[in-house]
């Protein structure tokens, strides 16, 4: 089970320790999900798309992977 984090500052602390950070941009729902995989847990932060880039600039993660959802041409 992932641990849902509501505070971006708390998520940034977990992201520093993470092996990998994933960024999911869901254009249909207009939200972005940040996922930080640590050795033990998966931390998830859900934010609006307009705030996502601001938070991404401050995150210090070793490996960032971008994933897009809701793109044109994607099968449902």
C-alpha positions as CSV (number, residue, x, y, z in Angstrom):
1,X,0.0,0.0,0.0
2,X,1.3,3.4,-0.9
3,X,1.5,6.1,1.7
4,X,-0.4,9.3,0.7
5,X,1.3,12.5,1.6
6,X,-0.6,15.8,1.6
7,X,2.2,18.2,2.3
8,X,4.7,18.9,-0.6
9,X,7.4,19.8,1.9
10,X,7.1,16.4,3.6
11,X,7.1,14.7,0.1
12,X,10.4,16.5,-0.7
13,X,12.1,14.9,2.3
14,X,11.0,11.4,1.2
15,X,12.0,12.1,-2.4
16,X,15.6,12.8,-1.3
17,X,15.9,9.3,0.0
18,X,14.1,7.7,-3.0
19,X,15.7,5.4,-5.5
20,X,13.3,6.6,-8.2
21,X,10.7,9.3,-8.6
22,X,7.8,9.0,-11.0
23,X,5.7,11.8,-12.4
24,X,2.3,11.0,-13.8
25,X,0.5,13.7,-15.7
26,X,-3.2,12.9,-16.1
27,X,-4.5,15.5,-18.5
28,X,-8.1,14.2,-18.4
29,X,-8.4,14.7,-14.7
30,X,-6.1,17.7,-14.7
31,X,-3.9,16.3,-11.9
32,X,-0.4,15.2,-11.4
33,X,0.9,12.4,-9.2
34,X,4.4,12.3,-7.8
35,X,5.6,9.0,-6.6
36,X,8.8,8.4,-4.6
37,X,10.0,4.8,-4.3
38,X,12.2,4.2,-1.3
39,X,13.6,0.9,-0.1
40,X,10.5,0.2,2.0
41,X,7.6,2.5,0.9
42,X,6.0,4.2,-2.0
43,X,5.1,7.8,-1.2
44,X,2.4,9.5,-3.3
45,X,1.5,13.2,-3.6
46,X,-1.4,14.3,-5.8
47,X,-1.4,18.0,-7.0
48,X,-3.1,20.0,-9.7
49,X,-1.1,20.1,-13.0
50,X,-0.4,23.9,-12.7
51,X,1.5,23.4,-9.4
52,X,3.3,20.2,-10.5
53,X,6.2,22.0,-12.3
54,X,6.9,24.2,-9.3
55,X,7.2,21.2,-7.0
56,X,9.4,19.3,-9.5
57,X,11.9,22.1,-9.6
58,X,12.5,21.7,-5.8
59,X,12.7,17.9,-5.7
60,X,16.1,16.4,-5.4
61,X,15.7,12.9,-6.7
62,X,18.3,10.7,-8.4
63,X,16.2,9.2,-11.1
64,X,13.0,11.0,-12.4
65,X,10.7,9.1,-14.8
66,X,7.9,11.0,-16.7
67,X,4.7,9.2,-17.5
68,X,1.8,10.8,-19.4
69,X,-1.9,9.7,-19.1
70,X,-4.8,11.0,-21.1
71,X,-2.7,11.9,-24.1
72,X,-4.2,12.1,-27.5
73,X,-4.2,8.8,-29.4
74,X,-4.2,6.7,-26.2
75,X,-6.6,3.8,-26.2
76,X,-9.2,3.7,-23.4
